[in-house]
Amino acid sequence: MAQWAKLQQLQGEALRQVQNVYGEHFPLEVRFVLAQWIEDKPWSEIDPDNHLHDNYAASLCASFIQELEKKASAEDSNFIMKLKLDEAVIYFRDNYSNNPQQLVRVVKHCLQAESKAIQLAENLCVQMTNQLQGPSTIHQEISQHLDKLKKKTQETEEELRRMQQEQESFVIQYQESSKRQAQIQQLTNQTNTQNNVEMLTKLQRDKELLDEALRQKAASLVQQRQVLADRHKDTLLQVHSLQTRVLDDELIKWKRNQQLAGNGAIFDNNLDQIQEWCEHLVEIIWQNRQQIKRVEMLCTQLPINSSMGNILEKFHSLNSEITGLLSSLVTSTFVIEKLPPQVMKTNTRFTATVRLLVGGKLNVHMTPPQVKVTIISEAQANSLLKNKVGMTEASGEILNNTGTMEYHHATRQLSVSFRNMQLRKIKRAEKKGTESVMDEKFSLLFQSEFKVGGEELVFRVWTLSLPVVVIVHGNQEPHAWATVTWDNAFAEPGRVPFAVPDKVPWIQMAEVLNMKFRAACGQGLSAENLQYLATKGFRNSQIQDFSNMMITWSQFCKEPLPDRNFTFWEWFYAIMKVTREHLRVLWNDGVIVGFISRRKAEEMLLKRPSGSFLLRFSDSELGGVTIAWVAEDPQQETMDVFMLQPFTSRDFTIRSLADRINDLKHLSYLYPDIPKDQAFGKYYTPYTENQPPSSNGYVKPVLVTHIPGWTGMSSGMDSYPGTPQSSFHPQSPDPSYHDSSSMAGGGDQPMHAGAAVSDMDYDFLNMDLMSGDMEVPVDFSSINVSDLVAYTKRE
């Protein structure tokens, strides 16, 4: 928007400040009728105190008065306005014709005052609307800015065309003048006859007129070149401002959101919108660059000395500036659209996609560029950013690491997808202190080179992926994800690769854990859940307010929890994994309390009737889920809380948690008072008495969860009629005993969803031991059932 148009929108004090600047020395009416003419002139470039600018100031003053006279003589619709303009013409001629520098000072002062008032008003407006400004408003602003730049580019194109025509006319007249000069020279060398004298006089008069016209045209060309230079300078400043907003704000925000998506944040992928902006920008830059080059050519063809300095040098400078903008735009828009996995296992296939946002507009696909992928270390990434050149040395070997960019007409995207890459080898750095291979970060480097503009410009582009942790075994996965999670959450834009803080506020860590759990399991963590996690992370259950505390990297994933051989992160990761793979629907339905201490669970259950129970995550078993229930102890005649040995991922691949709860008839109410079948009934596996043989001819056995001594204490039938009964009092297992299915997820062994159970790996705890061809139940007197089936009050 022109400054005068903005000025008309001012109100109140800002408008009064501008009005006070104008007066008889420069009436506001003059500013109004010459608004566009005034703003088109390079007032800021003229120094009224510099004698080298005197000639141009005088020329500008004369043109100013001439334009004002035209406006005054053309004004016939408003008598008062015509009188004002006529008076202004007289005043300007009397006061500024012999002192043009003063007019320059007056105009510059008025324009600066206007600009200051407009800026203050705009800043106030921004402050008032900043909090209400949404993405749609930002998009609208960028689109409007692009439209203005396109319009300015069209205007400079028209001015350039007029200047070119003017220069062509000048050349023709100059040739005519040269012809006259040759004729004059020829007549001068001849005998001075009367006829020759008359002809010589006429030729000299014609040449003087031509020379005067040439001088005017030359002055006009100088002025046009200067105006074009100023206009292009202004365009470049606006392009730079908008490009900074698109690249440094919107594109960097997209990359940051892409990184947070690695931790489970919702990713609003607006890369197509960013590409559209970048395409408009590159069109504007390219058109202006072509215009500047044409002006350079015209100035070279017809050099004209000017008191304003070397115009050609100005356009050389403009060419350099706009080429720099183009280079920045091209190199910044070479982005990784689909990231490689951040935890990368050797000899495992992975994919990635890179995209050049401005490739289509620059016709890069006419000579499709190759993209090469290498893996580099953290130190190499640092060196790369310092030297700003591509890397030749790699820290590993990647198969299928080259691809050709292709242009997809339907989506207007120039990209390449690597679908079958595989990391074969990795070179690791020396470790210091407690560092492990899971702490070491690498990055995938994507590099390419291509030419645009008829091979005039060569661009070498590269981009780095987010940090990658390389593992060789599945049991390294939890710690590797700790490194990636911390990096994704707490990396700061513009950091030195791949620096992260050693400690962070617990509030931020709680947000990360909640984000991870919600993304993996569907339902996020409650305030009570996060409070309990804080007590685990800080190893302190006495503190109530963790909001101002800082959690360290060591507390997060290095130091084992008290009396345990695993860290906070390993414990949390195992819970998240078992919930995602086996308990997701139950967690989302709210039937799992989960993150609660043993003591708190006991306090809650002791207030409820016998048979009440809840589900909590084990403190001692990685990925373990235990059932805590309250019942009357017949020997002690008191209410007591019991904890079932935790189930893990291995157990749930055999029989679901809901079916196991259904098997245990002594469990009646889910805390606080929800009937068990109401809470879990929809998740039970349907059962029919007469199971038909499977396709292989075998009858599939049914596995039932059974706790010796507890079945007979409940009323009603067992889960299945053939389930054996026992009436002895439940016993705690030997401390050294561990159920094989419960231990599957413990220690350092990875947990796999749906792991196959060996044919020889029978689970006597859950197997129905009644045989179809037996008439009487098996005699269990010879079997120590307590050694096969156990519950425990200790974890």
C-alpha positions in Angstrom: 0.0 0.0 0.0 1.3 3.5 -0.9 2.3 5.7 2.0 -0.4 8.3 1.1 -3.1 5.6 1.2 -1.9 4.5 4.6 -1.8 8.1 5.7 -5.5 8.5 5.0 -6.3 5.7 7.4 -4.7 7.4 10.3 -7.0 8.7 13.1 -6.8 10.8 16.2 -3.4 11.9 17.6 -1.4 10.2 14.8 -3.3 12.2 12.1 -2.9 15.4 14.0 0.9 14.9 14.3 1.1 14.6 10.5 -1.1 17.6 9.9 1.2 19.7 12.1 4.1 19.0 9.8 2.4 20.6 6.8 1.7 24.3 6.3 2.4 27.2 3.8 5.9 25.9 3.1 4.4 22.6 1.9 0.6 22.6 1.8 -1.2 19.3 2.4 -3.1 19.9 -0.8 0.2 19.7 -2.7 1.0 16.4 -1.0 -2.4 15.1 -2.1 -2.3 16.0 -5.8 1.3 14.9 -6.2 1.1 11.8 -3.9 2.3 9.1 -6.3 4.8 11.4 -8.1 6.4 12.4 -4.7 6.6 8.8 -3.5 8.2 7.6 -6.8 11.2 9.9 -6.3 14.3 8.9 -4.4 14.3 11.6 -1.8 16.1 9.4 0.8 19.0 9.1 -1.6 19.6 12.8 -1.9 21.7 14.6 0.6 20.9 18.4 0.4 24.2 19.1 2.2 26.3 17.3 -0.4 27.3 19.5 -3.3 27.6 16.5 -5.6 23.8 16.2 -5.4 23.1 19.9 -6.2 22.4 19.4 -9.9 20.0 16.5 -9.3 18.3 18.5 -6.5 17.8 21.4 -8.9 16.4 19.1 -11.6 14.1 17.5 -9.1 12.9 20.9 -7.9 12.2 22.1 -11.4 10.3 18.9 -12.2 8.3 19.3 -8.9 7.2 22.8 -9.8 6.4 21.8 -13.3 4.2 18.9 -12.1 2.5 21.2 -9.7 1.8 23.7 -12.4 0.2 20.9 -14.5 -2.0 19.9 -11.7 -3.1 23.4 -11.0 -4.0 24.2 -14.6 -5.9 20.9 -14.9 -7.9 21.5 -11.8 -11.3 22.9 -12.8 -13.8 21.0 -10.7 -12.9 22.5 -7.4 -12.3 26.3 -7.4 -10.9 26.4 -3.8 -8.4 23.7 -4.6 -7.3 25.5 -7.8 -6.7 28.7 -5.8 -4.6 26.7 -3.2 -2.5 25.1 -5.9 -2.0 28.4 -7.8 -0.7 30.0 -4.6 1.5 27.0 -3.9 3.1 27.3 -7.4 3.9 30.9 -6.8 5.3 30.2 -3.3 7.4 27.2 -4.5 8.8 29.2 -7.5 9.7 32.1 -5.3 11.2 30.2 -2.4 12.7 27.0 -3.9 13.7 27.7 -7.5 16.9 29.2 -6.3 17.2 27.0 -3.2 16.3 23.5 -4.3 18.1 21.9 -1.4 15.6 23.4 1.0 12.7 21.8 -0.9 14.5 18.4 -0.6 14.8 19.0 3.2 11.1 19.9 3.5 9.9 16.9 1.5 12.2 14.5 3.3 11.1 15.8 6.7 7.4 15.5 5.8 7.8 11.9 4.4 9.8 10.8 7.5 7.1 12.3 9.8 4.4 10.4 7.9 6.3 7.2 8.0 6.9 7.5 11.7 3.2 8.1 12.4 2.2 5.2 10.2 4.7 2.9 11.9 3.5 3.8 15.4 -0.2 3.2 14.4 0.7 -0.1 12.8 2.7 -1.2 15.9 -0.3 -0.4 18.1 -2.6 -2.3 15.8 -0.3 -5.3 15.9 -0.1 -5.3 19.7 -3.9 -5.2 19.9 -4.5 -8.0 17.5 -1.4 -10.2 18.0 -3.1 -12.6 20.4 -6.2 -12.9 18.2 -4.1 -13.5 15.1 -4.6 -17.1 13.8 -3.0 -19.0 11.0 -5.6 -17.9 8.5 -4.7 -14.2 9.2 -1.0 -15.0 8.7 -1.7 -16.8 5.5 -3.8 -13.8 4.3 -1.1 -11.3 5.1 1.5 -13.3 3.2 -0.8 -13.7 0.2 -1.5 -10.0 0.2 2.2 -9.2 0.4 2.9 -11.5 -2.5 0.1 -9.8 -4.5 1.7 -6.4 -3.9 5.1 -7.6 -4.9 3.7 -9.0 -8.1 2.0 -5.7 -8.9 5.3 -3.8 -8.2 7.1 -6.2 -10.5 4.6 -5.6 -13.3 5.0 -1.8 -12.8 8.8 -1.9 -13.0 8.4 -4.1 -16.1 6.3 -1.4 -17.8 8.8 1.3 -16.7 11.6 -0.7 -18.1 9.8 -1.1 -21.4 9.2 2.7 -21.6 12.9 3.4 -20.7 14.0 1.0 -23.4 11.8 2.8 -25.9 13.2 6.1 -24.7 16.8 4.9 -25.1 16.1 3.6 -28.6 14.7 7.0 -29.5 17.8 8.6 -28.0 20.0 6.4 -30.1 18.1 7.4 -33.3 18.3 11.1 -32.5 22.0 10.7 -31.6 22.6 9.2 -35.0 20.7 12.0 -36.6 22.8 14.6 -34.6 26.0 12.8 -35.7 24.8 13.0 -39.3 24.2 16.7 -38.9 27.7 17.1 -37.5 29.2 15.3 -40.4 27.3 17.6 -42.8 28.4 20.7 -40.9 32.0 19.4 -41.1 31.7 18.8 -44.8 30.3 22.3 -45.4 32.9 23.9 -43.2 35.6 22.5 -45.5 33.9 23.8 -48.6 34.0 27.3 -50.2 32.0 29.9 -48.2 29.4 30.6 -50.8 26.2 32.3 -49.7 24.3 29.1 -50.3 26.7 27.1 -48.2 26.6 29.7 -45.4 22.8 29.5 -45.2 22.8 25.7 -45.3 25.5 25.7 -42.6 23.5 28.0 -40.4 20.4 25.9 -40.8 22.3 22.7 -40.0 23.9 24.2 -37.0 20.5 25.4 -35.7 19.0 21.9 -36.3 21.9 20.3 -34.5 21.6 22.6 -31.6 17.9 21.7 -31.3 18.8 18.0 -31.6 21.5 18.3 -29.0 19.1 20.1 -26.6 16.6 17.3 -27.1 19.4 14.7 -26.6 20.4 16.4 -23.4 16.8 16.3 -22.1 16.5 12.7 -23.1 19.8 11.9 -21.5 18.6 13.6 -18.3 15.3 11.7 -18.5 17.1 8.4 -19.1 19.3 9.0 -16.1 16.3 9.8 -14.0 14.4 6.8 -15.2 17.4 4.5 -14.5 17.6 6.1 -11.0 13.9 5.6 -10.4 14.2 2.0 -11.6 17.1 1.4 -9.3 15.2 2.8 -6.3 12.1 0.8 -7.2 14.1 -2.4 -7.4 15.9 -1.6 -4.2 12.5 -1.2 -2.5 11.2 -4.4 -4.1 14.3 -6.3 -2.9 13.8 -5.1 0.7 10.2 -6.2 0.6 11.1 -9.6 -0.9 13.8 -10.1 1.7 11.3 -9.3 4.5 8.7 -11.6 3.1 11.2 -14.4 2.3 12.5 -14.2 5.9 9.0 -14.6 7.2 8.3 -17.6 5.0 11.6 -19.3 5.5 12.7 -18.3 9.0 9.2 -18.4 10.5 6.8 -20.6 8.6 9.3 -23.2 7.2 11.3 -23.4 10.5 8.0 -23.8 12.4 7.1 -26.6 10.0 10.4 -28.3 10.7 10.0 -27.9 14.4 6.5 -29.3 14.3 7.8 -32.2 12.2 10.4 -32.9 15.0 7.7 -32.7 17.7 5.6 -35.1 15.8 8.4 -37.6 16.4 7.3 -37.4 20.1 3.7 -37.8 19.2 2.5 -34.2 18.7 -0.2 -33.5 16.2 1.4 -32.4 13.0 -0.4 -29.9 10.9 1.5 -30.5 7.7 1.2 -27.3 5.7 4.2 -27.9 3.4 2.0 -27.5 0.3 1.0 -24.0 1.4 4.6 -23.1 2.1 5.6 -24.4 -1.3 3.0 -22.2 -2.9 4.4 -19.2 -1.2 8.0 -20.1 -2.1 6.9 -20.6 -5.8 5.4 -17.1 -5.9 8.6 -15.7 -4.3 10.9 -17.4 -6.8 8.8 -16.1 -9.7 9.0 -12.6 -8.3 12.7 -12.9 -7.7 13.4 -14.3 -11.1 11.4 -11.7 -12.9 13.1 -8.8 -11.0 16.5 -10.4 -11.7 15.8 -10.5 -15.4 14.7 -6.9 -15.3 17.8 -5.8 -13.5 20.0 -7.7 -16.0 18.2 -5.9 -18.9 18.8 -2.6 -17.3 22.5 -3.5 -16.9 22.6 -4.3 -20.6 21.0 -1.0 -21.5 23.4 1.0 -19.3 26.3 -0.8 -20.9 25.0 -0.1 -24.4 24.5 3.6 -23.6 26.7 4.8 -20.7 25.5 8.2 -19.4 27.5 10.1 -16.7 25.4 11.2 -13.8 26.0 13.4 -10.8 24.1 10.7 -8.8 27.0 8.3 -9.2 27.5 5.2 -11.3 24.1 3.8 -12.1 25.6 0.7 -13.6 27.3 -0.1 -10.3 24.0 0.2 -8.5 22.4 -2.4 -10.8 25.4 -4.7 -10.4 24.9 -4.4 -6.6 21.2 -5.1 -7.1 21.9 -8.1 -9.2 24.2 -9.5 -6.6 21.6 -8.9 -3.9 18.8 -10.6 -5.8 20.9 -13.5 -6.8 21.7 -14.0 -3.1 18.0 -14.0 -2.3 17.4 -16.6 -5.0 20.3 -18.8 -3.7 19.0 -18.6 -0.1 15.4 -19.5 -1.3 16.6 -22.5 -3.3 18.9 -23.9 -0.7 16.5 -23.4 2.1 13.6 -25.1 0.3 15.5 -28.4 -0.1 13.7 -30.3 2.7 13.1 -33.8 4.0 9.4 -34.4 3.6 9.4 -37.9 5.1 12.1 -38.4 7.7 14.1 -41.6 8.1 13.4 -43.5 11.4 15.2 -41.8 14.3 16.0 -45.2 15.9 17.7 -47.1 13.0 18.6 -50.7 13.3 21.5 -51.9 11.1 20.6 -54.2 8.2 16.9 -53.1 8.3 15.2 -51.5 5.4 14.0 -47.8 5.8 12.6 -45.0 3.7 12.9 -41.3 3.3 11.6 -38.6 0.9 13.2 -35.2 0.0 11.6 -32.4 -1.9 12.7 -29.2 -3.6 9.8 -26.7 -3.1 10.8 -24.4 -5.9 12.1 -27.1 -8.3 9.0 -27.0 -10.5 9.0 -23.2 -11.1 12.8 -23.3 -11.9 12.3 -26.2 -14.3 15.0 -28.2 -12.5 13.3 -31.4 -13.6 14.3 -30.7 -17.2 17.7 -32.0 -16.2 16.7 -34.2 -13.3 19.3 -33.9 -10.4 20.7 -36.9 -8.5 20.4 -37.0 -4.7 22.9 -38.9 -2.6 22.4 -39.9 1.0 25.2 -40.5 3.5 25.2 -40.9 7.3 27.5 -38.6 9.3 28.4 -38.2 12.9 27.6 -35.3 15.3 31.2 -34.0 14.8 30.8 -34.1 11.0 27.5 -32.3 11.2 29.2 -29.5 13.2 31.9 -29.2 10.6 29.4 -29.2 7.8 27.5 -26.3 9.3 30.7 -24.3 9.9 32.1 -24.8 6.5 28.8 -24.7 4.6 30.1 -27.3 2.1 29.1 -30.8 1.3 30.7 -33.8 3.0 32.7 -36.5 1.2 33.5 -38.7 4.2 30.7 -40.8 5.7 30.4 -42.6 9.1 28.7 -45.6 7.7 27.6 -47.5 4.6 24.1 -47.2 3.2 22.8 -49.4 0.4 20.5 -47.9 -2.3 21.5 -44.4 -1.3 21.1 -42.5 -4.6 18.0 -41.4 -6.4 16.8 -39.1 -9.1 14.3 -36.3 -8.4 11.1 -36.6 -10.4 8.4 -34.0 -11.1 4.9 -35.1 -10.4 2.5 -33.0 -12.5 -0.6 -33.8 -10.4 0.9 -32.4 -7.2 3.4 -30.0 -8.8 6.1 -31.5 -6.6 9.8 -32.2 -7.4 10.9 -35.0 -5.1 12.6 -38.3 -4.7 11.6 -41.2 -2.5 14.2 -43.6 -1.2 12.2 -46.8 -0.5 14.9 -49.5 0.0 17.8 -47.9 1.9 19.6 -50.1 4.4 22.4 -49.2 6.9 25.0 -51.9 6.6 27.9 -50.5 8.6 28.4 -47.8 11.2 31.6 -46.1 12.5 31.3 -45.0 16.1 33.2 -42.4 18.0 35.1 -43.1 21.3 32.9 -43.1 24.3 33.5 -40.9 27.4 32.5 -41.7 30.9 29.0 -43.2 31.1 28.2 -42.7 27.4 26.8 -45.7 25.5 26.2 -46.3 21.8 22.5 -45.4 22.5 23.7 -41.8 23.4 25.5 -41.3 20.1 23.7 -39.3 17.5 24.1 -39.4 13.8 22.3 -37.7 10.9 21.5 -38.5 7.3 22.9 -36.0 4.9 21.0 -35.5 1.6 23.1 -33.7 -1.1 22.4 -32.7 -4.7 23.6 -30.3 -7.4 21.7 -28.8 -10.3 21.7 -25.8 -12.8 19.1 -23.2 -13.6 18.7 -20.4 -16.1 20.4 -22.2 -19.0 23.2 -23.4 -16.7 23.9 -19.8 -15.7 23.5 -20.6 -12.0 24.7 -23.8 -10.2 23.2 -24.7 -6.9 24.7 -27.2 -4.5 22.1 -28.0 -1.9 22.1 -30.2 1.2 20.0 -30.8 4.2 20.3 -32.8 7.4 17.8 -35.2 8.9 16.8 -35.1 12.6 19.3 -36.9 14.8 19.4 -40.7 14.4 20.5 -43.3 17.0 21.9 -46.5 15.4 21.3 -49.8 17.2 22.2 -53.4 16.4 19.9 -55.2 18.7 16.3 -54.8 19.9 17.2 -54.6 23.6 19.0 -51.2 22.8 15.7 -49.7 21.6 14.4 -48.2 24.9 17.5 -46.2 25.6 17.8 -45.1 22.0 14.3 -43.8 22.2 15.2 -41.9 25.4 17.9 -40.1 23.4 15.6 -39.3 20.5 12.7 -38.2 22.8 14.9 -35.8 24.8 16.4 -34.4 21.6 13.1 -33.9 19.9 11.6 -32.3 22.9 14.3 -29.9 24.0 16.4 -29.1 20.9 16.4 -25.3 20.3 16.2 -23.9 16.7 19.6 -22.9 15.4 21.5 -25.1 17.9 25.0 -26.5 17.3 24.4 -30.1 16.3 23.1 -31.8 18.3 23.3 -29.9 21.6 20.6 -30.3 24.2 20.3 -29.1 27.8 21.4 -31.5 30.5 18.4 -30.7 32.6 14.9 -29.4 31.9 11.9 -28.2 34.0 9.7 -31.0 35.1 6.7 -29.2 33.7 8.2 -29.6 30.2 9.1 -33.2 30.8 5.5 -33.9 32.0 4.2 -32.5 28.7 6.6 -34.8 26.7 5.6 -37.9 28.6 1.9 -37.1 28.2 2.4 -36.4 24.5 4.2 -39.7 24.0 1.7 -41.7 26.0 -1.3 -40.2 24.2 0.2 -40.8 20.8 1.0 -44.4 21.6 -2.1 -45.4 23.6 -4.8 -42.9 22.6 -5.6 -41.4 26.0 -3.2 -39.0 27.7 -2.1 -38.9 31.3 -4.1 -37.3 34.1 -2.7 -34.8 36.6 -2.6 -37.7 39.2 -0.7 -39.9 36.7 1.9 -37.1 36.1 2.2 -36.5 39.9 3.0 -40.1 40.4 5.5 -40.1 37.5 7.2 -37.1 39.2 7.7 -39.0 42.4 9.3 -41.9 40.4 11.5 -39.6 38.3 12.8 -37.7 41.3 12.9 -40.8 43.6 10.9 -38.9 46.2 7.3 -39.5 47.2 7.2 -36.8 49.9 7.4 -33.8 47.6 4.0 -32.6 46.5 4.9 -29.7 44.2 7.3 -30.5 41.4 6.4 -27.5 39.2 9.6 -25.7 39.9 12.0 -28.6 39.9 14.4 -29.6 37.2 14.9 -33.2 36.0 18.3 -34.2 34.7 19.2 -36.4 31.8 20.8 -38.9 34.3 17.6 -39.1 36.4 15.6 -39.6 33.2 17.5 -42.5 31.7 20.9 -43.1 33.3 20.5 -43.7 37.0 18.6 -46.9 38.0 15.5 -46.5 40.2 16.0 -47.3 43.9 16.4 -51.0 44.5 15.9 -51.7 40.8 18.1 -52.6 37.8 16.3 -50.4 35.3 15.9 -46.6 34.8 12.8 -44.3 35.0 12.6 -44.2 31.2 13.0 -48.0 30.8 10.1 -48.5 33.3 7.9 -45.9 31.6 8.7 -47.1 28.1 7.9 -50.7 29.0 4.5 -49.6 30.4 3.8 -47.5 27.3 4.7 -50.5 25.0 2.5 -53.1 26.8 -0.4 -50.6 26.9 -0.1 -49.8 23.3 0.1 -53.4 22.2 -2.3 -55.1 24.6 -4.2 -52.7 26.8 -5.1 -49.8 24.6 -8.9 -50.2 24.6 -8.9 -50.8 28.4 -6.7 -47.7 29.0 -8.9 -45.6 26.8 -12.0 -46.9 28.5 -10.6 -45.7 31.8 -10.7 -49.1 33.6 -6.9 -49.1 34.3 -5.8 -46.8 37.1 -2.2 -47.7 36.2 0.1 -45.1 37.6 -0.5 -45.5 41.3 1.7 -46.6 44.1 1.2 -49.8 46.1 0.5 -47.9 49.3 -2.1 -45.6 47.6 -3.8 -48.7 46.1 -4.0 -50.4 49.4 -5.5 -47.2 51.1 -8.1 -47.0 48.4 -9.1 -50.6 48.4 -9.3 -51.0 52.2 -12.2 -48.5 52.1 -14.2 -50.8 49.7 -16.1 -54.0 50.2 -14.5 -57.4 49.7 -14.0 -58.3 46.1 -13.2 -54.8 45.0 -10.1 -54.5 42.7 -8.1 -52.2 40.5 -5.4 -52.5 37.9 -2.0 -50.8 38.4 1.4 -50.9 36.7 4.0 -52.8 38.5 6.9 -51.0 40.1 9.2 -53.9 40.0 8.4 -55.7 36.8 9.1 -54.0 33.5 5.9 -53.7 31.5 4.0 -55.5 34.3 0.3 -55.0 35.2 -0.9 -56.3 38.5 -4.4 -56.8 39.9 -4.8 -55.5 43.4 -7.9 -56.7 45.3 -9.3 -56.5 48.8 -10.7 -59.6 50.6 -11.2 -60.9 54.1 -8.4 -63.0 55.5 -10.1 -66.1 57.1 -7.1 -66.7 59.4 -6.7 -63.1 60.6 -10.4 -62.2 60.3 -9.4 -58.8 58.8 -9.6 -57.2 55.5 -6.4 -57.3 53.5 -5.2 -56.2 50.1 -3.5 -58.8 47.8 -1.4 -58.2 44.7 -1.3 -60.7 41.9 2.0 -61.5 40.3 2.2 -59.0 37.4 1.1 -60.0 33.9 3.4 -58.9 31.1 3.3 -58.8 27.3 4.0 -62.5 27.0 1.0 -63.3 29.2 -1.3 -61.1 27.1 -0.3 -62.8 23.9 -1.7 -66.0 25.5 -4.9 -64.6 27.1 -6.2 -61.1 27.3 -6.4 -59.1 30.5 -10.2 -58.9 30.4 -10.5 -62.7 30.0 -8.1 -63.2 32.9 -10.2 -60.9 35.1 -13.3 -62.8 34.0 -11.7 -66.1 35.1 -11.1 -64.8 38.6 -14.6 -65.1 40.2 -13.5 -63.6 43.5 -13.1 -60.2 41.8 -16.5 -58.5 41.9 -16.3 -54.7 41.6 -13.8 -52.5 39.7 -12.8 -49.7 42.0 -14.8 -47.9 43.3 -18.1 -49.8 42.8 -18.5 -50.8 39.1 -19.6 -54.4 38.6 -16.9 -56.4 36.9 -18.9 -57.6 34.0 -20.2 -54.0 33.3 -16.6 -52.8 33.1 -15.1 -55.6 31.2 -17.9 -57.7 29.7 -17.6 -56.2 26.2 -14.0 -57.3 26.1 -14.5 -60.9 27.0 -13.8 -63.6 24.4 -17.0 -65.4 23.5 -17.0 -69.1 24.7 -19.0 -72.1 23.5 -19.1 -75.4 25.3 -18.7 -77.6 22.2 -15.7 -76.2 20.3 -15.5 -77.7 16.8 -12.1 -79.2 15.7 -9.9 -76.8 13.7 -8.9 -77.4 10.1 -5.9 -79.5 11.2 -8.2 -81.9 13.2 -7.1 -80.8 16.6 -9.4 -79.4 19.3 -8.0 -76.1 20.6 -7.5 -76.0 24.4 -8.8 -73.1 26.4 -6.5 -71.4 28.9 -7.9 -70.3 32.2 -6.4 -68.1 34.9 -6.8 -69.8 38.2 -5.5 -68.8 41.7 -5.5 -71.8 44.1 -7.7 -71.3 47.1 -9.6 -68.3 45.8 -12.1 -69.9 43.4 -13.9 -71.7 46.1 -14.3 -68.5 48.1 -16.5 -66.9 45.5 -20.1 -67.6 44.7 -21.3 -68.9 41.4 -19.8 -71.1 38.7 -16.2 -70.9 37.5 -15.2 -69.4 34.3 -15.4 -72.8 32.7 -17.1 -76.0 34.1 -14.0 -78.1 33.8 -11.8 -75.7 35.9 -10.4 -77.6 38.9 -11.1 -76.4 42.4 -9.0 -76.1 45.5 -10.0 -75.1 48.9 -6.7 -74.6 50.6 -5.6 -71.2 51.8 -3.6 -69.2 49.2 0.1 -69.1 49.8 2.7 -66.7 48.6 5.2 -68.3 46.2 8.8 -68.9 47.0 10.6 -65.6 46.6 12.9 -67.2 44.0 9.9 -68.3 41.9 9.0 -66.4 38.8 6.4 -67.4 36.3 8.0 -67.7 32.8 5.2 -65.8 31.2 5.5 -62.9 33.6 9.3 -62.7 33.1 9.2 -62.4 29.3 9.3 -58.6 29.3 11.8 -58.3 32.1 15.5 -57.6 32.1 17.0 -56.5 28.8 15.0 -58.8 26.5 12.8 -56.9 24.0 9.1 -57.4 24.1 7.4 -58.3 20.8 3.7 -58.1 20.2 2.1 -61.4 19.2 5.2 -63.4 20.0 4.7 -67.1 19.1 4.5 -69.6 21.9 6.4 -72.8 21.4 4.5 -76.0 21.1 6.5 -77.4 24.1 6.0 -74.2 26.2 2.8 -75.2 28.0 1.4 -72.7 30.5 0.1 -75.0 33.2 -1.3 -72.0 35.0 -3.8 -71.3 32.3 -4.4 -74.6 30.7 -7.6 -76.6 31.1 -6.3 -80.0 32.2 -9.6 -81.9 31.8 -9.4 -84.5 29.1 -12.4 -85.2 26.9 -12.1 -89.0 27.2 -11.7 -89.1 31.0 -14.7 -89.9 33.2 -13.3 -88.5 36.4 -11.2 -85.4 37.2 -7.4 -85.8 37.4 -6.1 -86.5 40.8 -4.3 -83.4 41.8 -3.1 -84.7 45.2 0.2 -85.6 43.6 0.8 -82.2 42.1 2.1 -79.3 44.0 -0.2 -76.7 42.5 1.3 -73.9 44.6 4.5 -74.3 42.7 2.8 -74.1 39.4 0.3 -71.3 40.1 1.0 -68.5 42.4 -0.1 -65.1 43.5 1.9 -62.7 45.7 1.4 -59.8 48.0 4.9 -58.5 47.1 6.2 -57.4 43.7 
